[in-house]
Amino acid sequence: MGYTHFLARRLANVGTEMSLDVLAYNLKRVLKTLGFSKTMKAMRLTGA
């Protein structure tokens, strides 16, 4: 994903930061694969 350092200092905060980075990466992949309208439809069906 291209990151070599974290902005957070403590381990719990670094874990949160990494989770957000991975979530953003995966969401970008889904949007690129399915497109916006299909992604939103799938999210509504799952209750997200």
PDB file of N, CA, C and O in Angstrom:
ATOM      1  N   MET A   1       0.804  -1.182   0.000  1.00  0.00           N
ATOM      2  CA  MET A   1       0.000   0.000   0.000  1.00  0.00           C
ATOM      3  C   MET A   1       0.852   1.252   0.000  1.00  0.00           C
ATOM      4  O   MET A   1       0.320   2.348  -0.180  1.00  0.00           O
ATOM      5  N   GLY A   2       2.130   1.134   0.191  1.00  0.00           N
ATOM      6  CA  GLY A   2       3.009   2.266   0.010  1.00  0.00           C
ATOM      7  C   GLY A   2       3.391   3.022   1.263  1.00  0.00           C
ATOM      8  O   GLY A   2       4.176   3.967   1.180  1.00  0.00           O
ATOM      9  N   TYR A   3       2.866   2.646   2.435  1.00  0.00           N
ATOM     10  CA  TYR A   3       3.193   3.385   3.650  1.00  0.00           C
ATOM     11  C   TYR A   3       4.406   2.776   4.328  1.00  0.00           C
ATOM     12  O   TYR A   3       4.505   1.555   4.448  1.00  0.00           O
ATOM     13  N   THR A   4       5.322   3.612   4.770  1.00  0.00           N
ATOM     14  CA  THR A   4       6.518   3.117   5.455  1.00  0.00           C
ATOM     15  C   THR A   4       6.546   3.532   6.915  1.00  0.00           C
ATOM     16  O   THR A   4       7.412   3.076   7.662  1.00  0.00           O
ATOM     17  N   HIS A   5       5.623   4.384   7.343  1.00  0.00           N
ATOM     18  CA  HIS A   5       5.569   4.801   8.740  1.00  0.00           C
ATOM     19  C   HIS A   5       4.132   5.157   9.105  1.00  0.00           C
ATOM     20  O   HIS A   5       3.289   5.362   8.232  1.00  0.00           O
ATOM     21  N   PHE A   6       3.869   5.227  10.400  1.00  0.00           N
ATOM     22  CA  PHE A   6       2.544   5.560  10.902  1.00  0.00           C
ATOM     23  C   PHE A   6       2.586   6.918  11.579  1.00  0.00           C
ATOM     24  O   PHE A   6       3.618   7.326  12.112  1.00  0.00           O
ATOM     25  N   LEU A   7       1.458   7.614  11.555  1.00  0.00           N
ATOM     26  CA  LEU A   7       1.360   8.903  12.226  1.00  0.00           C
ATOM     27  C   LEU A   7       1.120   8.731  13.720  1.00  0.00           C
ATOM     28  O   LEU A   7       1.516   9.586  14.512  1.00  0.00           O
ATOM     29  N   ALA A   8       0.475   7.631  14.114  1.00  0.00           N
ATOM     30  CA  ALA A   8       0.173   7.364  15.517  1.00  0.00           C
ATOM     31  C   ALA A   8       1.429   6.888  16.244  1.00  0.00           C
ATOM     32  O   ALA A   8       2.399   6.455  15.623  1.00  0.00           O
ATOM     33  N   ARG A   9       1.389   6.977  17.565  1.00  0.00           N
ATOM     34  CA  ARG A   9       2.570   6.610  18.345  1.00  0.00           C
ATOM     35  C   ARG A   9       2.408   5.315  19.137  1.00  0.00           C
ATOM     36  O   ARG A   9       3.345   4.518  19.196  1.00  0.00           O
ATOM     37  N   ARG A  10       1.253   5.085  19.741  1.00  0.00           N
ATOM     38  CA  ARG A  10       1.085   3.881  20.556  1.00  0.00           C
ATOM     39  C   ARG A  10       0.565   2.715  19.723  1.00  0.00           C
ATOM     40  O   ARG A  10      -0.046   2.915  18.673  1.00  0.00           O
ATOM     41  N   LEU A  11       0.809   1.508  20.194  1.00  0.00           N
ATOM     42  CA  LEU A  11       0.471   0.300  19.438  1.00  0.00           C
ATOM     43  C   LEU A  11      -1.020   0.212  19.119  1.00  0.00           C
ATOM     44  O   LEU A  11      -1.391  -0.145  18.001  1.00  0.00           O
ATOM     45  N   ALA A  12      -1.875   0.532  20.085  1.00  0.00           N
ATOM     46  CA  ALA A  12      -3.321   0.468  19.832  1.00  0.00           C
ATOM     47  C   ALA A  12      -3.718   1.453  18.736  1.00  0.00           C
ATOM     48  O   ALA A  12      -4.546   1.133  17.883  1.00  0.00           O
ATOM     49  N   ASN A  13      -3.138   2.632  18.757  1.00  0.00           N
ATOM     50  CA  ASN A  13      -3.450   3.643  17.745  1.00  0.00           C
ATOM     51  C   ASN A  13      -2.894   3.259  16.381  1.00  0.00           C
ATOM     52  O   ASN A  13      -3.512   3.540  15.355  1.00  0.00           O
ATOM     53  N   VAL A  14      -1.740   2.625  16.367  1.00  0.00           N
ATOM     54  CA  VAL A  14      -1.161   2.163  15.103  1.00  0.00           C
ATOM     55  C   VAL A  14      -2.051   1.084  14.497  1.00  0.00           C
ATOM     56  O   VAL A  14      -2.257   1.053  13.283  1.00  0.00           O
ATOM     57  N   GLY A  15      -2.575   0.208  15.332  1.00  0.00           N
ATOM     58  CA  GLY A  15      -3.489  -0.822  14.846  1.00  0.00           C
ATOM     59  C   GLY A  15      -4.741  -0.225  14.230  1.00  0.00           C
ATOM     60  O   GLY A  15      -5.219  -0.695  13.198  1.00  0.00           O
ATOM     61  N   THR A  16      -5.271   0.812  14.866  1.00  0.00           N
ATOM     62  CA  THR A  16      -6.444   1.502  14.329  1.00  0.00           C
ATOM     63  C   THR A  16      -6.119   2.169  13.009  1.00  0.00           C
ATOM     64  O   THR A  16      -6.902   2.100  12.062  1.00  0.00           O
ATOM     65  N   GLU A  17      -4.970   2.813  12.947  1.00  0.00           N
ATOM     66  CA  GLU A  17      -4.561   3.491  11.718  1.00  0.00           C
ATOM     67  C   GLU A  17      -4.386   2.489  10.577  1.00  0.00           C
ATOM     68  O   GLU A  17      -4.793   2.756   9.446  1.00  0.00           O
ATOM     69  N   MET A  18      -3.788   1.350  10.869  1.00  0.00           N
ATOM     70  CA  MET A  18      -3.596   0.328   9.842  1.00  0.00           C
ATOM     71  C   MET A  18      -4.941  -0.227   9.377  1.00  0.00           C
ATOM     72  O   MET A  18      -5.139  -0.465   8.186  1.00  0.00           O
ATOM     73  N   SER A  19      -5.863  -0.432  10.316  1.00  0.00           N
ATOM     74  CA  SER A  19      -7.192  -0.928   9.952  1.00  0.00           C
ATOM     75  C   SER A  19      -7.908   0.038   9.018  1.00  0.00           C
ATOM     76  O   SER A  19      -8.546  -0.386   8.054  1.00  0.00           O
ATOM     77  N   LEU A  20      -7.807   1.333   9.298  1.00  0.00           N
ATOM     78  CA  LEU A  20      -8.431   2.333   8.429  1.00  0.00           C
ATOM     79  C   LEU A  20      -7.781   2.358   7.050  1.00  0.00           C
ATOM     80  O   LEU A  20      -8.466   2.515   6.039  1.00  0.00           O
ATOM     81  N   ASP A  21      -6.461   2.203   7.009  1.00  0.00           N
ATOM     82  CA  ASP A  21      -5.761   2.170   5.723  1.00  0.00           C
ATOM     83  C   ASP A  21      -6.199   0.972   4.883  1.00  0.00           C
ATOM     84  O   ASP A  21      -6.433   1.101   3.682  1.00  0.00           O
ATOM     85  N   VAL A  22      -6.308  -0.186   5.519  1.00  0.00           N
ATOM     86  CA  VAL A  22      -6.717  -1.401   4.810  1.00  0.00           C
ATOM     87  C   VAL A  22      -8.171  -1.285   4.353  1.00  0.00           C
ATOM     88  O   VAL A  22      -8.505  -1.699   3.243  1.00  0.00           O
ATOM     89  N   LEU A  23      -9.037  -0.724   5.204  1.00  0.00           N
ATOM     90  CA  LEU A  23     -10.434  -0.526   4.830  1.00  0.00           C
ATOM     91  C   LEU A  23     -10.552   0.388   3.614  1.00  0.00           C
ATOM     92  O   LEU A  23     -11.310   0.096   2.688  1.00  0.00           O
ATOM     93  N   ALA A  24      -9.810   1.485   3.611  1.00  0.00           N
ATOM     94  CA  ALA A  24      -9.847   2.414   2.476  1.00  0.00           C
ATOM     95  C   ALA A  24      -9.328   1.744   1.208  1.00  0.00           C
ATOM     96  O   ALA A  24      -9.893   1.930   0.130  1.00  0.00           O
ATOM     97  N   TYR A  25      -8.259   0.969   1.333  1.00  0.00           N
ATOM     98  CA  TYR A  25      -7.691   0.262   0.181  1.00  0.00           C
ATOM     99  C   TYR A  25      -8.706  -0.712  -0.411  1.00  0.00           C
ATOM    100  O   TYR A  25      -8.906  -0.750  -1.625  1.00  0.00           O
ATOM    101  N   ASN A  26      -9.346  -1.500   0.455  1.00  0.00           N
ATOM    102  CA  ASN A  26     -10.320  -2.487  -0.014  1.00  0.00           C
ATOM    103  C   ASN A  26     -11.556  -1.819  -0.609  1.00  0.00           C
ATOM    104  O   ASN A  26     -12.093  -2.294  -1.610  1.00  0.00           O
ATOM    105  N   LEU A  27     -12.011  -0.725  -0.007  1.00  0.00           N
ATOM    106  CA  LEU A  27     -13.168  -0.019  -0.539  1.00  0.00           C
ATOM    107  C   LEU A  27     -12.871   0.562  -1.918  1.00  0.00           C
ATOM    108  O   LEU A  27     -13.726   0.525  -2.802  1.00  0.00           O
ATOM    109  N   LYS A  28     -11.678   1.092  -2.106  1.00  0.00           N
ATOM    110  CA  LYS A  28     -11.290   1.606  -3.421  1.00  0.00           C
ATOM    111  C   LYS A  28     -11.271   0.493  -4.463  1.00  0.00           C
ATOM    112  O   LYS A  28     -11.671   0.707  -5.607  1.00  0.00           O
ATOM    113  N   ARG A  29     -10.807  -0.700  -4.072  1.00  0.00           N
ATOM    114  CA  ARG A  29     -10.795  -1.833  -5.000  1.00  0.00           C
ATOM    115  C   ARG A  29     -12.208  -2.249  -5.386  1.00  0.00           C
ATOM    116  O   ARG A  29     -12.480  -2.515  -6.557  1.00  0.00           O
ATOM    117  N   VAL A  30     -13.112  -2.307  -4.400  1.00  0.00           N
ATOM    118  CA  VAL A  30     -14.497  -2.689  -4.681  1.00  0.00           C
ATOM    119  C   VAL A  30     -15.152  -1.660  -5.589  1.00  0.00           C
ATOM    120  O   VAL A  30     -15.844  -2.024  -6.539  1.00  0.00           O
ATOM    121  N   LEU A  31     -14.941  -0.374  -5.306  1.00  0.00           N
ATOM    122  CA  LEU A  31     -15.527   0.675  -6.138  1.00  0.00           C
ATOM    123  C   LEU A  31     -15.019   0.596  -7.569  1.00  0.00           C
ATOM    124  O   LEU A  31     -15.777   0.802  -8.517  1.00  0.00           O
ATOM    125  N   LYS A  32     -13.746   0.300  -7.720  1.00  0.00           N
ATOM    126  CA  LYS A  32     -13.181   0.208  -9.067  1.00  0.00           C
ATOM    127  C   LYS A  32     -13.720  -1.027  -9.803  1.00  0.00           C
ATOM    128  O   LYS A  32     -13.925  -0.985 -11.016  1.00  0.00           O
ATOM    129  N   THR A  33     -13.946  -2.115  -9.078  1.00  0.00           N
ATOM    130  CA  THR A  33     -14.417  -3.354  -9.691  1.00  0.00           C
ATOM    131  C   THR A  33     -15.906  -3.291 -10.039  1.00  0.00           C
ATOM    132  O   THR A  33     -16.296  -3.591 -11.167  1.00  0.00           O
ATOM    133  N   LEU A  34     -16.731  -2.901  -9.070  1.00  0.00           N
ATOM    134  CA  LEU A  34     -18.180  -2.932  -9.260  1.00  0.00           C
ATOM    135  C   LEU A  34     -18.753  -1.621  -9.784  1.00  0.00           C
ATOM    136  O   LEU A  34     -19.774  -1.617 -10.471  1.00  0.00           O
ATOM    137  N   GLY A  35     -18.110  -0.533  -9.467  1.00  0.00           N
ATOM    138  CA  GLY A  35     -18.688   0.771  -9.766  1.00  0.00           C
ATOM    139  C   GLY A  35     -19.486   1.271  -8.574  1.00  0.00           C
ATOM    140  O   GLY A  35     -19.820   0.503  -7.671  1.00  0.00           O
ATOM    141  N   PHE A  36     -19.789   2.564  -8.577  1.00  0.00           N
ATOM    142  CA  PHE A  36     -20.423   3.185  -7.414  1.00  0.00           C
ATOM    143  C   PHE A  36     -21.832   2.662  -7.165  1.00  0.00           C
ATOM    144  O   PHE A  36     -22.161   2.303  -6.034  1.00  0.00           O
ATOM    145  N   SER A  37     -22.661   2.612  -8.186  1.00  0.00           N
ATOM    146  CA  SER A  37     -24.069   2.248  -7.975  1.00  0.00           C
ATOM    147  C   SER A  37     -24.222   0.805  -7.496  1.00  0.00           C
ATOM    148  O   SER A  37     -25.032   0.537  -6.609  1.00  0.00           O
ATOM    149  N   LYS A  38     -23.466  -0.120  -8.061  1.00  0.00           N
ATOM    150  CA  LYS A  38     -23.551  -1.519  -7.619  1.00  0.00           C
ATOM    151  C   LYS A  38     -22.997  -1.686  -6.205  1.00  0.00           C
ATOM    152  O   LYS A  38     -23.510  -2.492  -5.429  1.00  0.00           O
ATOM    153  N   THR A  39     -21.960  -0.934  -5.871  1.00  0.00           N
ATOM    154  CA  THR A  39     -21.405  -1.002  -4.516  1.00  0.00           C
ATOM    155  C   THR A  39     -22.418  -0.496  -3.500  1.00  0.00           C
ATOM    156  O   THR A  39     -22.612  -1.121  -2.457  1.00  0.00           O
ATOM    157  N   MET A  40     -23.067   0.627  -3.792  1.00  0.00           N
ATOM    158  CA  MET A  40     -24.072   1.173  -2.880  1.00  0.00           C
ATOM    159  C   MET A  40     -25.256   0.218  -2.737  1.00  0.00           C
ATOM    160  O   MET A  40     -25.788   0.053  -1.639  1.00  0.00           O
ATOM    161  N   LYS A  41     -25.666  -0.404  -3.828  1.00  0.00           N
ATOM    162  CA  LYS A  41     -26.769  -1.369  -3.780  1.00  0.00           C
ATOM    163  C   LYS A  41     -26.397  -2.556  -2.893  1.00  0.00           C
ATOM    164  O   LYS A  41     -27.209  -3.001  -2.083  1.00  0.00           O
ATOM    165  N   ALA A  42     -25.183  -3.068  -3.041  1.00  0.00           N
ATOM    166  CA  ALA A  42     -24.727  -4.195  -2.224  1.00  0.00           C
ATOM    167  C   ALA A  42     -24.639  -3.808  -0.751  1.00  0.00           C
ATOM    168  O   ALA A  42     -24.970  -4.611   0.121  1.00  0.00           O
ATOM    169  N   MET A  43     -24.195  -2.584  -0.470  1.00  0.00           N
ATOM    170  CA  MET A  43     -24.102  -2.132   0.923  1.00  0.00           C
ATOM    171  C   MET A  43     -25.490  -1.986   1.543  1.00  0.00           C
ATOM    172  O   MET A  43     -25.676  -2.297   2.720  1.00  0.00           O
ATOM    173  N   ARG A  44     -26.459  -1.520   0.767  1.00  0.00           N
ATOM    174  CA  ARG A  44     -27.830  -1.405   1.281  1.00  0.00           C
ATOM    175  C   ARG A  44     -28.419  -2.785   1.571  1.00  0.00           C
ATOM    176  O   ARG A  44     -29.131  -2.961   2.560  1.00  0.00           O
ATOM    177  N   LEU A  45     -28.127  -3.757   0.715  1.00  0.00           N
ATOM    178  CA  LEU A  45     -28.657  -5.107   0.917  1.00  0.00           C
ATOM    179  C   LEU A  45     -28.089  -5.759   2.170  1.00  0.00           C
ATOM    180  O   LEU A  45     -28.776  -6.545   2.822  1.00  0.00           O
ATOM    181  N   THR A  46     -26.843  -5.443   2.514  1.00  0.00           N
ATOM    182  CA  THR A  46     -26.229  -6.032   3.702  1.00  0.00           C
ATOM    183  C   THR A  46     -26.532  -5.241   4.962  1.00  0.00           C
ATOM    184  O   THR A  46     -26.228  -5.695   6.065  1.00  0.00           O
ATOM    185  N   GLY A  47     -27.127  -4.062   4.811  1.00  0.00           N
ATOM    186  CA  GLY A  47     -27.460  -3.252   5.980  1.00  0.00           C
ATOM    187  C   GLY A  47     -26.321  -2.390   6.468  1.00  0.00           C
ATOM    188  O   GLY A  47     -26.362  -1.895   7.594  1.00  0.00           O
ATOM    189  N   ALA A  48     -25.307  -2.198   5.648  1.00  0.00           N
ATOM    190  CA  ALA A  48     -24.160  -1.380   6.059  1.00  0.00           C
ATOM    191  C   ALA A  48     -24.482   0.089   5.944  1.00  0.00           C
ATOM    192  O   ALA A  48     -23.637   0.931   6.247  1.00  0.00           O
TER     193      ALA A  48
END
